[in-house]
Amino acid sequence: MSETFDVIVIGGGTTGLYTAFYCGMRDMKTKVIEYQPHLGGKVSFFYPEKKLYDVGGFPGVTGEDLVGNVEEQALSVQPAIVTGEKIESIEKLEDETFALTSTNGEKHYSKSIIVASGLGSFDMQPLQVKGSDAYEGKHIHYTIQQLNQYAGKKTAVVSDSRVGIDWALALEKVASEVHIINHGSDFKSVYEQDVEKLEQSSVYIHRNSKVTELTGSSTELKGLILNDGQEIEVDDILVYEGLKIDKSLYDQWGLSTDKGRIPVESDMSTNIKGIYAAGDAVVYPHKTMLIGSGFSEAMTAVNGAKKHIDPKAKSQVYSTVIYKHS
Ligand SMILES: Cc1cc2nc3c(=O)[nH]c(=O)nc-3n(C[C@H](O)[C@H](O)[C@H](O)COP(=O)(O)OP(=O)(O)OC[C@H]3O[C@@H](n4cnc5c(N)ncnc54)[C@H](O)[C@@H]3O)c2cc1C
């Protein structure tokens, strides 16, 4: 049996990462399990390049920088972090510890759980071009994550939506050349101003176009060929052709749910003793689906989990007084 943690945090979005940091504040042995290959949740996925103005202490911060900071804060307390694993089932054992099993069969053990897995897991629609597998992850991406990785590169965005336009305009600032490839004649879910901005930019717009072929060696991408035969040299391709949201597994885990989210008490406890929840995953009267609310709920959930495994523990601590880390 693998080691038992004080707490396992399911989900490595902003809430899960901050939860991990706060578990460190409470001196808890912590593991974070995230389905995606990278951390950051919705912020990394949907708007890494956008500026956020409503997170306390940041008068304006890009999604990418915010995730970078929260991740750095989490890593400072050295939690175990597992990525690329989706928790499928949770079982309470006779000694009251929890056994969590992921879809690939890995087992994880913990005295308490904090669910920070949002509304469930999501997968991007993959680029449907023969031979694309060879370049996935290296030259074909489904989120910008870090804008600077495209500095000086020739890039193509395959998308017919506003997300694609946002990405193309963000890439324009760093990449040497940007193409946007839209299989339709219009962009979906956009404001007129978005399309105007795109048309006024240096981004090459290809409408009614489809990528039919990729060129390059078995590992290095050189370019792509469109349905009209046009060949474009590219180093990287970003794809946003919609996403598939997998329903959350909360019912399957034995948690009560309300329209797919978990009703919690004011201490963030769920209907299962020892399981707490925070962030977009939870629902209660006047709940806001915002990053800041997730942070606050994370602190409460961690304090609850700490009390669960050590009833004599203080109900809260101050970082300036109790906690010191280098
Ligand atoms: C377009 C857009 C703009 C927004 N703008 C703002 C804004 O300006 N300000 C603001 O405060 N908020 C904003 N939000 C809301 C904010 O993004 C969310 O409130 C926040 O990201 C929620 O974080 P979370 O960590 O709770 O959930 P998520 O970010 O959804 O993270 C959950 C993580 O859990 C993982 N996961 C799910 N199921 C499993 C499983 N079974 N096993 C393992 N891992 C799992 C997922 O892969 C994901 O990484 C915006 C949201 C969107 C979509």
The ligand as a MOL file (V3000), in Angstrom:
LIG
                    3D

  0  0  0     0  0            999 V3000
M  V30 BEGIN CTAB
M  V30 COUNTS 53 58 0 0 0
M  V30 BEGIN ATOM
M  V30 1 C -13.8230 32.7320 -19.6540 0
M  V30 2 C -13.7630 32.8540 -18.1500 0
M  V30 3 C -13.3960 34.0540 -17.5730 0
M  V30 4 C -13.3250 34.1730 -16.1720 0
M  V30 5 N -12.9300 35.3750 -15.6250 0
M  V30 6 C -12.7560 35.4570 -14.2920 0
M  V30 7 C -12.3150 36.6800 -13.6840 0
M  V30 8 O -12.1050 37.6920 -14.3500 0
M  V30 9 N -12.1220 36.7040 -12.3210 0
M  V30 10 C -12.3570 35.6040 -11.5370 0
M  V30 11 O -12.1380 35.6750 -10.3310 0
M  V30 12 N -12.8170 34.4560 -12.0800 0
M  V30 13 C -13.0250 34.3600 -13.4190 0
M  V30 14 N -13.4950 33.1830 -13.9640 0
M  V30 15 C -13.8530 32.0670 -13.0450 0
M  V30 16 C -12.5880 31.3380 -12.5950 0
M  V30 17 O -11.8470 30.9470 -13.7300 0
M  V30 18 C -12.9990 30.1120 -11.7720 0
M  V30 19 O -13.7970 30.5230 -10.6730 0
M  V30 20 C -11.7430 29.3990 -11.2390 0
M  V30 21 O -10.8820 29.0670 -12.2990 0
M  V30 22 C -12.1730 28.1290 -10.4930 0
M  V30 23 O -11.0190 27.4710 -10.0700 0
M  V30 24 P -11.1050 25.9950 -9.4800 0
M  V30 25 O -9.6770 25.6230 -9.1670 0
M  V30 26 O -12.1280 25.9280 -8.4140 0
M  V30 27 O -11.6530 25.0780 -10.6720 0
M  V30 28 P -10.9470 24.7570 -12.0710 0
M  V30 29 O -10.1020 25.8660 -12.5400 0
M  V30 30 O -12.0330 24.2480 -12.9530 0
M  V30 31 O -9.9560 23.5540 -11.7080 0
M  V30 32 C -10.4260 22.2700 -11.4630 0
M  V30 33 C -9.3260 21.2940 -11.8500 0
M  V30 34 O -9.7210 19.9810 -11.4380 0
M  V30 35 C -9.3270 19.0520 -12.4390 0
M  V30 36 N -10.1890 17.8760 -12.3270 0
M  V30 37 C -11.5260 17.7840 -12.5900 0
M  V30 38 N -11.9600 16.5470 -12.3150 0
M  V30 39 C -10.8840 15.8320 -11.8690 0
M  V30 40 C -10.7000 14.4910 -11.4160 0
M  V30 41 N -11.7310 13.6330 -11.3860 0
M  V30 42 N -9.4520 14.0790 -11.0340 0
M  V30 43 C -8.3910 14.9630 -11.0650 0
M  V30 44 N -8.5190 16.2460 -11.4920 0
M  V30 45 C -9.7520 16.6710 -11.8650 0
M  V30 46 C -9.5490 19.8180 -13.7490 0
M  V30 47 O -8.7440 19.2690 -14.7750 0
M  V30 48 C -9.1090 21.2360 -13.3560 0
M  V30 49 O -7.7450 21.4730 -13.6220 0
M  V30 50 C -13.6190 33.0500 -15.3460 0
M  V30 51 C -13.9860 31.8310 -15.9340 0
M  V30 52 C -14.0570 31.7300 -17.3090 0
M  V30 53 C -14.4550 30.3930 -17.9280 0
M  V30 END ATOM
M  V30 BEGIN BOND
M  V30 1 1 1 2
M  V30 2 1 2 3
M  V30 3 2 2 52
M  V30 4 2 3 4
M  V30 5 1 4 5
M  V30 6 1 4 50
M  V30 7 2 5 6
M  V30 8 1 6 7
M  V30 9 1 6 13
M  V30 10 2 7 8
M  V30 11 1 7 9
M  V30 12 1 9 10
M  V30 13 2 10 11
M  V30 14 1 10 12
M  V30 15 2 12 13
M  V30 16 1 13 14
M  V30 17 1 14 15
M  V30 18 1 14 50
M  V30 19 1 15 16
M  V30 20 1 16 17
M  V30 21 1 16 18
M  V30 22 1 18 19
M  V30 23 1 18 20
M  V30 24 1 20 21
M  V30 25 1 20 22
M  V30 26 1 22 23
M  V30 27 1 23 24
M  V30 28 2 24 25
M  V30 29 1 24 26
M  V30 30 1 24 27
M  V30 31 1 27 28
M  V30 32 2 28 29
M  V30 33 1 28 30
M  V30 34 1 28 31
M  V30 35 1 31 32
M  V30 36 1 32 33
M  V30 37 1 33 34
M  V30 38 1 33 48
M  V30 39 1 34 35
M  V30 40 1 35 36
M  V30 41 1 35 46
M  V30 42 1 36 37
M  V30 43 1 36 45
M  V30 44 2 37 38
M  V30 45 1 38 39
M  V30 46 1 39 40
M  V30 47 2 39 45
M  V30 48 1 40 41
M  V30 49 2 40 42
M  V30 50 1 42 43
M  V30 51 2 43 44
M  V30 52 1 44 45
M  V30 53 1 46 47
M  V30 54 1 46 48
M  V30 55 1 48 49
M  V30 56 2 50 51
M  V30 57 1 51 52
M  V30 58 1 52 53
M  V30 END BOND
M  V30 END CTAB
M  END
